[in-house]
Amino acid sequence: MIYFAGENDTDASFADKDLADISKEDAVFVKVAFNADREKSPWAEDTCVPTSKILSDNPSRDYEIAVGKMTVVIADSYGNEYTRVTKQPKASELKGMLKNVKENADKTSTKLQKNLDKANEALAASDRKGALKLLMKNFGEGVVGLTAQEASIRSYHDILDAGRTEMAELTEKGDAAGLKLLAKDFAKTDLDKEISEAIKGLK
């Protein structure tokens, strides 16, 4: 349970005994100081790969917490959000929301695994572009830590590493046409900009 305090909230909001019992047995309670800044961190890596919101430099920004409004985010142990409320939940309500986390996480994992399996099939058929599209679909879920997502990230980086090697070879040969074909496979990925710069460098 991730608690973002509102302007007039105090820690006493969660002094309820039943809530305290939940914190001992069913969940970890985390209070995060609210930050109104919504500017992207200047040192943040610009990548398509999802990153942890709870471990970011500004969780208020990344969870899109409204200014001045108390918000409680119910998440799994990786910080993936499954529900939220903007008022202090009763113990019974909180228990219900916590109970649904595993079920929702399992549903998300199943969806991710289906896309990953299809991506692996596309790779086996030498369809790199199709595989990347499916992996990027997984990234669009915005979750981290789940087994299928971590496998998707590894596969994505393997494909990009091979693409960089191919890009270097084409650049060395001065093959602008080859680079343009490569760019089509890697459109909207983290390699897109690098290929564009390589093409410009040949002109």
LINWODA-V379352 format. One record per pair of residues at least 4 apart in sequence whose ideal C-beta (glycine too) atoms are under 8 Angstrom apart, sorted by sequence separation. I is the first residue (numbers start at 1). GAP is how many residues later the second one is. D is the distance in whole Angstrom. If there is no record, write none. Layout:
# LINWODA-V379352
i=I gap=GAP d=D
i=I gap=GAP d=D
This chain:
# LINWODA-V379352
i=5 gap=4 d=4
i=9 gap=4 d=5
i=11 gap=4 d=7
i=15 gap=4 d=8
i=16 gap=4 d=7
i=17 gap=4 d=7
i=18 gap=4 d=7
i=19 gap=4 d=7
i=20 gap=4 d=7
i=21 gap=4 d=7
i=22 gap=4 d=5
i=23 gap=4 d=6
i=40 gap=4 d=6
i=47 gap=4 d=8
i=51 gap=4 d=8
i=52 gap=4 d=6
i=58 gap=4 d=6
i=59 gap=4 d=6
i=61 gap=4 d=8
i=65 gap=4 d=7
i=75 gap=4 d=5
i=76 gap=4 d=5
i=85 gap=4 d=5
i=89 gap=4 d=4
i=90 gap=4 d=7
i=91 gap=4 d=6
i=92 gap=4 d=7
i=93 gap=4 d=7
i=94 gap=4 d=6
i=95 gap=4 d=6
i=96 gap=4 d=7
i=97 gap=4 d=7
i=99 gap=4 d=8
i=100 gap=4 d=6
i=101 gap=4 d=6
i=102 gap=4 d=6
i=103 gap=4 d=7
i=104 gap=4 d=6
i=105 gap=4 d=6
i=106 gap=4 d=6
i=107 gap=4 d=7
i=108 gap=4 d=6
i=109 gap=4 d=6
i=110 gap=4 d=7
i=111 gap=4 d=7
i=112 gap=4 d=6
i=113 gap=4 d=6
i=114 gap=4 d=7
i=115 gap=4 d=6
i=116 gap=4 d=6
i=117 gap=4 d=7
i=118 gap=4 d=6
i=119 gap=4 d=7
i=120 gap=4 d=6
i=121 gap=4 d=6
i=123 gap=4 d=7
i=127 gap=4 d=6
i=128 gap=4 d=6
i=129 gap=4 d=7
i=130 gap=4 d=7
i=131 gap=4 d=6
i=132 gap=4 d=6
i=133 gap=4 d=7
i=134 gap=4 d=7
i=135 gap=4 d=7
i=136 gap=4 d=7
i=137 gap=4 d=8
i=145 gap=4 d=7
i=146 gap=4 d=7
i=147 gap=4 d=6
i=148 gap=4 d=6
i=149 gap=4 d=7
i=150 gap=4 d=7
i=151 gap=4 d=6
i=152 gap=4 d=6
i=153 gap=4 d=6
i=154 gap=4 d=6
i=155 gap=4 d=6
i=156 gap=4 d=6
i=157 gap=4 d=6
i=158 gap=4 d=7
i=159 gap=4 d=6
i=160 gap=4 d=6
i=161 gap=4 d=7
i=162 gap=4 d=6
i=163 gap=4 d=6
i=164 gap=4 d=6
i=165 gap=4 d=7
i=166 gap=4 d=6
i=167 gap=4 d=6
i=168 gap=4 d=6
i=169 gap=4 d=7
i=171 gap=4 d=8
i=175 gap=4 d=6
i=176 gap=4 d=6
i=177 gap=4 d=7
i=178 gap=4 d=6
i=179 gap=4 d=6
i=180 gap=4 d=7
i=181 gap=4 d=7
i=182 gap=4 d=6
i=183 gap=4 d=7
i=188 gap=4 d=6
i=190 gap=4 d=8
i=191 gap=4 d=6
i=192 gap=4 d=7
i=193 gap=4 d=6
i=194 gap=4 d=6
i=195 gap=4 d=6
i=196 gap=4 d=7
i=197 gap=4 d=6
i=198 gap=4 d=7
i=199 gap=4 d=7
i=5 gap=5 d=8
i=14 gap=5 d=5
i=15 gap=5 d=8
i=22 gap=5 d=6
i=23 gap=5 d=7
i=51 gap=5 d=7
i=54 gap=5 d=6
i=56 gap=5 d=8
i=60 gap=5 d=5
i=66 gap=5 d=7
i=75 gap=5 d=6
i=89 gap=5 d=4
i=122 gap=5 d=4
i=123 gap=5 d=7
i=125 gap=5 d=8
i=144 gap=5 d=6
i=145 gap=5 d=7
i=170 gap=5 d=4
i=173 gap=5 d=7
i=186 gap=5 d=4
i=187 gap=5 d=6
i=5 gap=6 d=8
i=14 gap=6 d=8
i=23 gap=6 d=5
i=45 gap=6 d=8
i=53 gap=6 d=6
i=56 gap=6 d=5
i=59 gap=6 d=8
i=65 gap=6 d=5
i=75 gap=6 d=5
i=76 gap=6 d=7
i=122 gap=6 d=8
i=143 gap=6 d=6
i=186 gap=6 d=6
i=74 gap=7 d=7
i=75 gap=7 d=6
i=5 gap=8 d=8
i=63 gap=8 d=8
i=73 gap=8 d=5
i=74 gap=8 d=6
i=85 gap=8 d=8
i=89 gap=8 d=7
i=122 gap=8 d=4
i=123 gap=8 d=5
i=141 gap=8 d=7
i=170 gap=8 d=4
i=171 gap=8 d=7
i=53 gap=9 d=4
i=74 gap=9 d=5
i=122 gap=9 d=4
i=170 gap=9 d=5
i=183 gap=9 d=7
i=186 gap=9 d=6
i=53 gap=10 d=6
i=63 gap=10 d=6
i=73 gap=10 d=8
i=74 gap=10 d=7
i=138 gap=10 d=7
i=3 gap=11 d=7
i=73 gap=11 d=5
i=119 gap=11 d=8
i=120 gap=11 d=7
i=138 gap=11 d=6
i=72 gap=12 d=6
i=85 gap=12 d=8
i=119 gap=12 d=4
i=122 gap=12 d=7
i=167 gap=12 d=7
i=170 gap=12 d=7
i=183 gap=12 d=5
i=44 gap=13 d=7
i=71 gap=13 d=6
i=72 gap=13 d=5
i=119 gap=13 d=8
i=139 gap=13 d=7
i=182 gap=13 d=6
i=183 gap=13 d=7
i=71 gap=14 d=7
i=72 gap=14 d=8
i=83 gap=14 d=5
i=138 gap=14 d=4
i=14 gap=15 d=7
i=41 gap=15 d=8
i=71 gap=15 d=5
i=82 gap=15 d=8
i=119 gap=15 d=4
i=167 gap=15 d=6
i=41 gap=16 d=5
i=70 gap=16 d=6
i=72 gap=16 d=7
i=118 gap=16 d=5
i=119 gap=16 d=5
i=166 gap=16 d=6
i=179 gap=16 d=6
i=183 gap=16 d=7
i=41 gap=17 d=7
i=69 gap=17 d=5
i=70 gap=17 d=7
i=72 gap=17 d=6
i=83 gap=17 d=7
i=135 gap=17 d=5
i=139 gap=17 d=8
i=63 gap=18 d=7
i=70 gap=18 d=7
i=82 gap=18 d=7
i=116 gap=18 d=7
i=82 gap=19 d=5
i=115 gap=19 d=5
i=116 gap=19 d=7
i=163 gap=19 d=7
i=179 gap=19 d=6
i=180 gap=19 d=7
i=11 gap=20 d=7
i=66 gap=20 d=7
i=74 gap=20 d=8
i=115 gap=20 d=7
i=135 gap=20 d=6
i=136 gap=20 d=8
i=179 gap=20 d=5
i=37 gap=21 d=6
i=40 gap=21 d=8
i=54 gap=21 d=7
i=135 gap=21 d=5
i=1 gap=22 d=8
i=32 gap=22 d=8
i=39 gap=22 d=8
i=82 gap=22 d=4
i=115 gap=22 d=5
i=116 gap=22 d=7
i=163 gap=22 d=7
i=35 gap=23 d=5
i=37 gap=23 d=8
i=38 gap=23 d=5
i=74 gap=23 d=5
i=82 gap=23 d=7
i=115 gap=23 d=5
i=163 gap=23 d=6
i=176 gap=23 d=6
i=179 gap=23 d=7
i=30 gap=24 d=7
i=35 gap=24 d=8
i=36 gap=24 d=7
i=37 gap=24 d=7
i=54 gap=24 d=8
i=55 gap=24 d=7
i=74 gap=24 d=6
i=131 gap=24 d=7
i=132 gap=24 d=7
i=135 gap=24 d=8
i=167 gap=24 d=7
i=35 gap=25 d=4
i=54 gap=25 d=3
i=76 gap=25 d=6
i=80 gap=25 d=7
i=1 gap=26 d=5
i=3 gap=26 d=7
i=5 gap=26 d=7
i=34 gap=26 d=5
i=35 gap=26 d=7
i=52 gap=26 d=7
i=53 gap=26 d=5
i=75 gap=26 d=7
i=76 gap=26 d=8
i=112 gap=26 d=5
i=160 gap=26 d=8
i=176 gap=26 d=5
i=1 gap=27 d=7
i=3 gap=27 d=7
i=32 gap=27 d=5
i=33 gap=27 d=8
i=52 gap=27 d=5
i=74 gap=27 d=6
i=132 gap=27 d=6
i=164 gap=27 d=7
i=167 gap=27 d=7
i=171 gap=27 d=5
i=176 gap=27 d=8
i=1 gap=28 d=5
i=2 gap=28 d=5
i=3 gap=28 d=5
i=4 gap=28 d=5
i=5 gap=28 d=8
i=6 gap=28 d=8
i=32 gap=28 d=7
i=53 gap=28 d=7
i=80 gap=28 d=8
i=131 gap=28 d=7
i=163 gap=28 d=5
i=167 gap=28 d=6
i=170 gap=28 d=8
i=174 gap=28 d=6
i=1 gap=29 d=7
i=3 gap=29 d=7
i=5 gap=29 d=6
i=76 gap=29 d=5
i=112 gap=29 d=7
i=160 gap=29 d=7
i=2 gap=30 d=6
i=4 gap=30 d=5
i=111 gap=30 d=7
i=160 gap=30 d=6
i=164 gap=30 d=7
i=171 gap=30 d=7
i=34 gap=31 d=7
i=36 gap=31 d=5
i=112 gap=31 d=8
i=128 gap=31 d=6
i=160 gap=31 d=5
i=167 gap=31 d=6
i=171 gap=31 d=7
i=116 gap=32 d=5
i=123 gap=32 d=8
i=108 gap=33 d=6
i=115 gap=33 d=8
i=119 gap=33 d=7
i=156 gap=33 d=8
i=112 gap=34 d=6
i=108 gap=35 d=6
i=113 gap=35 d=4
i=116 gap=35 d=6
i=120 gap=35 d=7
i=128 gap=35 d=8
i=112 gap=36 d=4
i=116 gap=36 d=5
i=119 gap=36 d=6
i=123 gap=36 d=8
i=109 gap=37 d=5
i=112 gap=37 d=5
i=115 gap=37 d=7
i=108 gap=38 d=7
i=109 gap=38 d=7
i=109 gap=39 d=6
i=116 gap=39 d=7
i=112 gap=40 d=7
i=105 gap=41 d=7
i=28 gap=49 d=8
i=2 gap=52 d=7
i=136 gap=52 d=7
i=132 gap=53 d=7
i=136 gap=53 d=7
i=132 gap=54 d=7
i=4 gap=55 d=8
i=129 gap=55 d=7
i=4 gap=56 d=6
i=129 gap=56 d=4
i=2 gap=57 d=7
i=13 gap=57 d=7
i=128 gap=57 d=5
i=132 gap=57 d=6
i=4 gap=59 d=7
i=2 gap=61 d=8
i=4 gap=61 d=5
i=7 gap=61 d=4
i=9 gap=61 d=5
i=6 gap=62 d=6
i=80 gap=62 d=8
i=6 gap=63 d=5
i=80 gap=63 d=4
i=6 gap=64 d=4
i=80 gap=64 d=7
i=5 gap=65 d=6
i=6 gap=65 d=8
i=78 gap=65 d=7
i=79 gap=65 d=7
i=80 gap=65 d=7
i=4 gap=66 d=7
i=78 gap=66 d=5
i=79 gap=66 d=8
i=80 gap=66 d=7
i=3 gap=67 d=8
i=4 gap=67 d=5
i=27 gap=67 d=8
i=78 gap=67 d=3
i=3 gap=68 d=8
i=4 gap=68 d=8
i=77 gap=68 d=7
i=78 gap=68 d=7
i=3 gap=69 d=6
i=4 gap=69 d=7
i=22 gap=69 d=6
i=26 gap=69 d=7
i=76 gap=69 d=7
i=2 gap=70 d=7
i=21 gap=70 d=8
i=1 gap=71 d=6
i=2 gap=71 d=4
i=27 gap=71 d=5
i=1 gap=72 d=7
i=2 gap=72 d=8
i=18 gap=72 d=8
i=19 gap=72 d=5
i=22 gap=72 d=6
i=26 gap=72 d=6
i=1 gap=73 d=6
i=2 gap=73 d=6
i=18 gap=73 d=3
i=22 gap=73 d=6
i=1 gap=74 d=8
i=14 gap=74 d=7
i=18 gap=74 d=8
i=13 gap=75 d=5
i=16 gap=75 d=7
i=19 gap=75 d=7
i=22 gap=76 d=7
i=2 gap=77 d=7
i=48 gap=88 d=6
i=50 gap=89 d=5
i=49 gap=90 d=6
i=48 gap=91 d=6
i=50 gap=91 d=8
i=50 gap=92 d=5
i=52 gap=92 d=5
i=1 gap=93 d=7
i=50 gap=93 d=6
i=51 gap=93 d=7
i=52 gap=93 d=7
i=50 gap=94 d=5
i=1 gap=97 d=7
i=50 gap=99 d=7
i=49 gap=104 d=6
i=49 gap=107 d=7
i=48 gap=108 d=8
i=48 gap=140 d=7
i=48 gap=141 d=6
i=49 gap=141 d=8
i=48 gap=142 d=6
i=47 gap=143 d=5
i=46 gap=144 d=8
